[in-house]
Amino acid sequence: MARLLFVDACVRGERSRTLKLARRFLEAYRRAHPEDEIVERDLMEERLEPQYPEVLAERDALWEAGRLEEPMFAPARQFAAADKIVLAAPFWDLSYPAILKIYLERISVTNITFGYDESGRSVGLCRAEKLLFITTRGGDFSRPETSWMESGGGHIRALCAMYGIPSFQLLCAEGLDDVRNDKDALMARALDRAAVLGAEF
Ligand SMILES: Cc1cc2nc3c(=O)[nH]c(=O)nc-3n(C[C@H](O)[C@H](O)[C@H](O)COP(=O)(O)O)c2cc1C
């Protein structure tokens, strides 16, 4: 039995197209892997505090004392222990909503999700073999002239390298707010892809 961690940062909830893709993916995943456990983390409900000075001070004090079992580090421990990870977030301001960044800051804890070897080199400590990032974008950021501006998937991909997660995958529907596009057709294609990925993941 594998444990899949699903982190939901789809701020618009049931109106979110990104969440629709994620739900389609999870449906197909459940069908293909009925024995697996899917653990969901809803960041809108959770409302993790940003690392304001006092939050960071508490975190540093606990870390210095070696108290990595404290609740403050629970999100990092959960992330590090998952066999497979799915993050879902819309494309906002060229990346993703701040609630996801807050979560990523919370899970980036030395000696839990990543660390350093004797020579000082960074090593990933996460168990997961793969991470899927699901997103939808208003514009098209896969074209050569716009892809350099895309800072969401690119950042998550880099974090996978830091966490030691060898496979980063992206499921993305884009150009959904461009009046020249048929957004229903774009979403239909992405939903089909979500179902295929869910069965294979
Ligand atoms: C606060 C906010 C910021 C956005 N920023 C961008 C952006 O920088 N570039 C873009 O192409 N679309 C942007 N969009 C459009 C969304 O990426 C697009 O509508 C997406 O499908 C929304 O996902 P959702 O339906 O899961 O909420 C933004 C939308 C919102 C609400």
PDBQT file of the ligand as one rigid body, heavy atoms in Angstrom, charges set to zero:
ROOT
HETATM    1  C1  LIG A 301      -5.279  36.492  -8.304  1.00  0.00    +0.000 C 
HETATM    2  C2  LIG A 301      -5.134  35.941  -9.700  1.00  0.00    +0.000 A 
HETATM    3  C3  LIG A 301      -3.937  36.093 -10.379  1.00  0.00    +0.000 A 
HETATM    4  C4  LIG A 301      -3.785  35.580 -11.677  1.00  0.00    +0.000 A 
HETATM    5  N1  LIG A 301      -2.599  35.748 -12.329  1.00  0.00    +0.000 NA
HETATM    6  C5  LIG A 301      -2.454  35.260 -13.579  1.00  0.00    +0.000 A 
HETATM    7  C6  LIG A 301      -1.229  35.439 -14.294  1.00  0.00    +0.000 A 
HETATM    8  O1  LIG A 301      -0.259  36.020 -13.811  1.00  0.00    +0.000 OA
HETATM    9  N2  LIG A 301      -1.153  34.961 -15.561  1.00  0.00    +0.000 N 
HETATM   10  C7  LIG A 301      -2.187  34.282 -16.151  1.00  0.00    +0.000 A 
HETATM   11  O2  LIG A 301      -2.036  33.834 -17.294  1.00  0.00    +0.000 OA
HETATM   12  N3  LIG A 301      -3.344  34.082 -15.488  1.00  0.00    +0.000 NA
HETATM   13  C8  LIG A 301      -3.506  34.559 -14.240  1.00  0.00    +0.000 A 
HETATM   14  N4  LIG A 301      -4.688  34.371 -13.574  1.00  0.00    +0.000 N 
HETATM   15  C9  LIG A 301      -5.746  33.571 -14.209  1.00  0.00    +0.000 C 
HETATM   16  C10 LIG A 301      -5.720  32.125 -13.698  1.00  0.00    +0.000 C 
HETATM   17  O3  LIG A 301      -4.447  31.549 -13.849  1.00  0.00    +0.000 OA
HETATM   18  C11 LIG A 301      -6.720  31.236 -14.440  1.00  0.00    +0.000 C 
HETATM   19  O4  LIG A 301      -8.001  31.811 -14.499  1.00  0.00    +0.000 OA
HETATM   20  C12 LIG A 301      -6.785  29.854 -13.764  1.00  0.00    +0.000 C 
HETATM   21  O5  LIG A 301      -7.458  28.938 -14.577  1.00  0.00    +0.000 OA
HETATM   22  C13 LIG A 301      -7.488  29.953 -12.415  1.00  0.00    +0.000 C 
HETATM   23  O6  LIG A 301      -7.498  28.690 -11.821  1.00  0.00    +0.000 OA
HETATM   24  P1  LIG A 301      -8.721  28.173 -10.919  1.00  0.00    +0.000 P 
HETATM   25  O7  LIG A 301      -9.939  28.077 -11.804  1.00  0.00    +0.000 OA
HETATM   26  O8  LIG A 301      -8.234  26.837 -10.463  1.00  0.00    +0.000 OA
HETATM   27  O9  LIG A 301      -8.897  29.149  -9.813  1.00  0.00    +0.000 OA
HETATM   28  C14 LIG A 301      -4.861  34.875 -12.282  1.00  0.00    +0.000 A 
HETATM   29  C15 LIG A 301      -6.063  34.740 -11.590  1.00  0.00    +0.000 A 
HETATM   30  C16 LIG A 301      -6.204  35.252 -10.310  1.00  0.00    +0.000 A 
HETATM   31  C17 LIG A 301      -7.526  35.080  -9.586  1.00  0.00    +0.000 C 
ENDROOT
TORSDOF 0
